[in-house]
Amino acid sequence: MKKSQNFEMLRSHWSELANLGVMAELYVHADPESCLVKLRNYLALQG
């Protein structure tokens, strides 16, 4: 999985959240709908 300056601080305790954040960043321009799905999953895991 790629690394992100925005989400790496989460990786040590919440690797799944870090992975979803990285994927959302990767998809934001190429596939905005997939980006939104990843962000929804991210929020669902937090709550």
C-alpha positions as CSV (number, residue, x, y, z in Angstrom):
1,M,0.0,0.0,0.0
2,K,1.2,3.5,-0.8
3,K,2.0,5.9,2.0
4,S,0.3,9.2,2.6
5,Q,1.5,12.1,4.7
6,N,-2.1,12.7,5.6
7,F,-2.9,9.3,6.9
8,E,0.3,7.6,8.0
9,M,0.0,8.7,11.6
10,L,-3.0,6.3,11.9
11,R,-1.2,3.3,10.6
12,S,0.3,2.1,13.8
13,H,-3.1,1.8,15.6
14,W,-5.6,1.8,12.8
15,S,-4.1,0.4,9.6
16,E,-7.4,-0.1,7.9
17,L,-8.3,3.6,8.3
18,A,-4.9,4.5,6.9
19,N,-5.4,2.2,3.9
20,L,-8.8,3.6,3.2
21,G,-7.5,7.2,3.4
22,V,-4.7,6.4,1.0
23,M,-7.0,4.8,-1.5
24,A,-9.4,7.7,-1.3
25,E,-6.5,10.1,-2.1
26,L,-5.4,7.9,-5.0
27,Y,-9.0,7.8,-6.5
28,V,-10.0,11.4,-6.0
29,H,-9.2,12.6,-9.5
30,A,-9.3,9.4,-11.5
31,D,-12.5,8.0,-10.0
32,P,-14.4,10.4,-7.7
33,E,-17.2,7.9,-7.0
34,S,-14.8,5.3,-5.7
35,C,-13.2,8.0,-3.6
36,L,-16.5,8.7,-2.0
37,V,-17.1,5.0,-1.3
38,K,-13.7,4.8,0.4
39,L,-14.4,7.9,2.5
40,R,-17.8,6.5,3.5
41,N,-16.1,3.3,4.7
42,Y,-13.6,5.4,6.5
43,L,-16.3,7.2,8.4
44,A,-18.2,4.0,9.1
45,L,-15.1,2.5,10.8
46,Q,-14.7,5.5,13.0
47,G,-18.1,5.5,14.4
